[in-house]
Amino acid sequence: MSERKIWPDDYMSDDQKTSGYGIGCPKCGCKHSLATHTRDATKGTKYRRRVCRNCGRVYSTYEKIGM
């Protein structure tokens, strides 16, 4: 039987762990989340409701669309 993998550490390379990729969870800092709801906010921004894949915390983000 193989050893159980722990999300996200066992699924990420070392450079992914230290890079600034993604928006971190405010509770555990995990940078992997699922967007469960997306809508347009003000000019050029999106509102997203996210769920952390590691701890399950639900949080919201406002993201400015890059050019």
Stockholm file with secondary structure:
# STOCKHOLM 1.0

chainA/1-67         MSERKIWPDDYMSDDQKTSGYGIGCPKCGCKHSLATHTRDATKGTKYRRRVCRNCGRVYSTYEKIGM
#=GR chainA/1-67 SS CCCCCCTTGGGSCHHHHHSCCSCCCTTTCCCCEEEEEEEECSTTEEEEEEEETTTCCEEEEEEECCC
#=GC SS_cons        CCCCCCTTGGGSCHHHHHSCCSCCCTTTCCCCEEEEEEEECSTTEEEEEEEETTTCCEEEEEEECCC
//
